[in-house]
């Protein structure tokens, strides 16, 4: 059987980017949670918040390192497998990815050392500022990458130049390229997905600690902060998803038709399928459960206006239907699950019984798998749904391949990447498990005027009471006098 170089190259890129995409969303979500935790420490000076920030920073650092290591591979693939594509989009991607390196990656990596190693070397305010910069750096990094990817989905602000090596896109309006029709919707949706993953990750580990009755104060506070972010983001991503779908309906009607299994335009309102099994040969959705006219209502605000179906798309421009339909519906189903789980948890938290519901805590322990699947499913939906184009409406995927690439070489690299990534993933899981099993360090507060550290919680209250107890030689002025005597000695 002859190997298909196009299929293998697509599989290779899909595999490498899906593995890479395990890590950046978690870094973005954890980064925001670190800012929230350190902000609480600055506000309250409660040492437990500092202990929380220290622990989650160690987890963040491991994940950040994996993201950097796995992301480098894709840059080489642009040159080895997709040289024609790289030449076509080089002017657009060059500016966007250069901005990502200058304004995002350097910002994030520059302050990362202070975040990880600066706890006892800089003041709390400077450390908080470093945490904020690392979080903003991770967000800015996603901004420029999504701008570049969104331009592929909805090109704007460019013209085509025919050079000696073939046509290429050249920027005419930088800001039109940046704010192309899909950038804002896709960026918002992606960031909210990352925040959900970060929140569910923290809630998963915190719920495990609570069930095992370990680090209870740490775990309950971490869970509450993550629950606030997870609930807010889950509700907002439903709004973002609706806006995103309307954008797709306007700019990529073939993709929306694939998402919804909408084979025939028909007359009157178009149905919205809740579940189903799209059959591309029969041009129908088998075993489908649909709400009549609902797709028309969501897009046009009425139940009568028909939605453009795949029957109005030229055969050579039709995207695959089965995979985008399935991944799109999985993403939506998981989004509804996130809303239900977080709202239910908020209700029991309000009742004061959340941490008594072991079944609900166990649900949170395993629910972290959901955001990982949802993030991957959303990416697959968006990328497969724009096929057969790599730049929508302009450059076909088959025309973006390198002329010199050989199928056997691509297959060999897929096998090698598979082995290396399997080992990297095993190391990542092992290190995370080690840190989770070890748990956070005890909350410690520096004693007044540089004395011995005082542990948080009850011990801190006892120590404070002893310091202020009259007649015991522990008045604050006495401590100051004793400290001055030590310094003179």
Secondary structure, DSSP 8 states (H G I E B T S, - for coil): ----HHHHHHHHHHHHHHHHTTTHHHHHHHHHHHHHHHHHHHHH--HHHHHHHHHHHHHHHHHHHHHHHHHHHHHHHHHHT-HHHHHHHHHHHHHHHHHHIIIIIHHHHHHHHHHHH-TTTS-HHHHHHHHHHHHHHHHHHHHHHHHHHHHHHS--SEEEEEETTEEEEEES-HHHHHT-TTHHHHHHHHHHHHHHHHHHHHHHHHHHHHHTT-SHHHHHHHHHHHHHHHHHHHHHHHHHHHHHHHHHHHH-HHHHHHHHT-----SS---EEEEEEEETTTTEEEEEEEETTHHHHHHHSSSSS----GGGS-GGG----HHHHHHHHHHHHHHHHHHHHHHHHHHHHHHT-GGG-HHHHHHHHHHHHHHHHHHHHHHHHHHHHTTTEEETTTEEGGGGS-TT--HHHHHHHHHHHHHHHHHHHHHHHHHHHHHHHH-----EE--GGG-S-EESTHHHHHHHHHHH-TTTT--HHHHHHHHHHHHH-
